[in-house]
């Protein structure tokens, strides 16, 4: 079992979550589409050679984003990450994948 954490601009939240859910992520027992989310502010600066969805090269950008956390079974982690990346608007989405112990 894995935990996925991804940071998503507010206007793309449902699209990215639905892509993850469609891949099979977010299932806990007899429940699906499970996640936890919290709103915050992300910061980044696009460098030379980037193609930013939001902001301009060389300028610090602050964006209203959601941190979304959900679990994913071992056999679905690669398709889930590919689906998230395809749905995410950022050229380089910020995300973490953690392996979990299941008891």
C-alpha positions in Angstrom: 0.0 0.0 0.0 1.2 3.5 -0.8 0.2 7.0 0.1 0.1 9.6 -2.6 0.3 13.3 -1.8 -0.1 15.8 -4.6 -0.4 19.6 -4.8 -3.0 20.9 -7.2 -4.2 24.3 -8.2 -7.7 25.0 -6.9 -9.3 25.1 -10.4 -7.9 21.7 -11.4 -8.7 19.9 -8.1 -11.6 17.7 -9.2 -10.0 16.8 -12.5 -6.8 15.5 -10.9 -8.7 13.7 -8.1 -11.0 12.0 -10.6 -8.0 10.9 -12.7 -6.5 9.3 -9.5 -9.9 7.7 -8.5 -10.4 6.4 -12.0 -7.1 4.6 -11.8 -8.2 2.8 -8.7 -6.4 5.0 -6.1 -8.4 6.2 -3.1 -10.0 2.9 -2.1 -10.1 1.8 1.5 -11.9 -1.4 2.2 -15.5 -1.1 0.9 -15.1 2.6 0.3 -13.8 4.4 -2.8 -12.9 8.0 -3.8 -11.4 8.5 -0.3 -9.0 11.3 0.2 -8.1 14.1 2.5 -7.4 17.6 1.2 -6.5 21.0 2.7 -6.1 24.4 1.0 -2.9 26.3 1.2 -0.5 28.4 -0.8 2.2 27.0 -3.0 5.3 28.9 -4.2 7.7 28.4 -7.1 9.9 30.3 -9.5 10.0 29.0 -13.2 13.5 28.9 -14.4 14.9 29.4 -17.9 13.8 26.6 -20.2 10.5 26.0 -18.3 7.1 26.3 -19.8 5.0 27.3 -16.8 1.2 26.8 -16.7 1.0 29.7 -14.2 3.6 32.5 -13.7 6.6 33.8 -15.7 10.2 32.7 -15.9 12.3 34.2 -13.2 9.4 35.5 -11.2 8.3 34.0 -7.8 4.7 32.9 -8.1 2.3 32.1 -5.2 -0.8 30.0 -6.0 -3.8 28.8 -4.1 -3.4 25.0 -4.2 -4.8 22.0 -2.4 -2.7 19.2 -0.8 -4.5 16.0 -1.6 -3.6 12.7 0.2 -5.0 9.3 -0.8 -3.9 5.7 -0.6 -3.2 3.3 -3.5 -2.6 -0.4 -3.7 0.7 -1.7 -4.8 -0.5 -3.0 -8.2 -2.1 0.4 -9.1 0.6 2.9 -8.1 2.2 3.3 -11.5 -1.0 3.7 -13.4 -2.2 6.1 -10.7 0.9 8.3 -10.9 0.7 8.3 -14.7 -3.0 9.3 -14.6 -2.3 12.1 -12.1 0.5 13.5 -14.3 -1.7 13.4 -17.4 -4.5 15.3 -15.7 -2.3 17.8 -13.8 -1.8 21.1 -15.5 1.7 21.7 -14.2 4.8 20.8 -16.3 6.4 19.4 -13.1 3.7 18.5 -10.6 4.8 18.4 -7.0 4.0 15.0 -5.4 5.2 12.4 -3.0 4.7 8.7 -2.9 5.2 6.9 0.4 5.3 3.1 1.0 3.0 2.2 4.0 3.0 -0.7 6.4 -0.3 -2.4 6.5 -1.3 -4.2 9.8 
